[in-house]
């Protein structure tokens, strides 16, 4: 059994040259293993107003930490 902790979605307005605003959404998930020895951090970044459709500007990333 895996414990799942979901952090909120962070929405960051980023001002670009020409005074247009681009919205950046980041999502983090922090699931722990059932024995509490492995933490996996998964990050997703979205630019919903970029006009690129489903194209991902920044690839999702995963970090794994293990306690001995």
N, C-alpha and C positions, 0 to 999 in steps of 0.2 A: 504494500500500500504506500502511495506517495502523497505526501502533504503538499498542497498547492497554495501558495500565497500569491495573490495577484495585486500588484501595485496599481494605483490609478494611472490613467492616461494623462500625460503632460502635454498641453498645447502651448507652444511658444510662438508668439508673433515675431517675425524677423523683418526689420525694415531694410529694403533694398534701395539702391540708387534710383532716383526718380520718384521717390516717396510711395512706391507700391509696397504692399505688405504681403509677405509669404507666410503661410501657417505651417509649422512643423509639429507633427504629433509623434511622441515617443511612447512606446509601451514596453514595460518590463515585467517579466514573470520570474519568480524565485521559487521553484519547486525544490523541496528537500526529499532525500531518500527516506524510506521508512526507518532505517537504522540511524538516521541523523548524521551520517558521515559524509554525505555528498550533497553539495549545493550546486544547482545549475541555474545560471542567470541568462535569460534569453531577452534580447533587445530587438525591437522592430522600430524603424523610423519611417514615417509617411509624410509626403508633401501633397495633401489633398487638393490644393488649388493650383498645382503646377501645370496642368493641362497635358500631362504625359500619360494620363490614364492609369493603367495598372503597372507601368514601368517603375521599378524601384531605383531611386537615385542612390540610396545607401542600402547595401545588402544587410539582411538580418545577421546578428552575431550571437554567439553562445560562448559563455565562459563556464568551466567546470572546476570546482574546488573540492578537494577531498581531505578529510581529517584522518590521520592515522591512529 
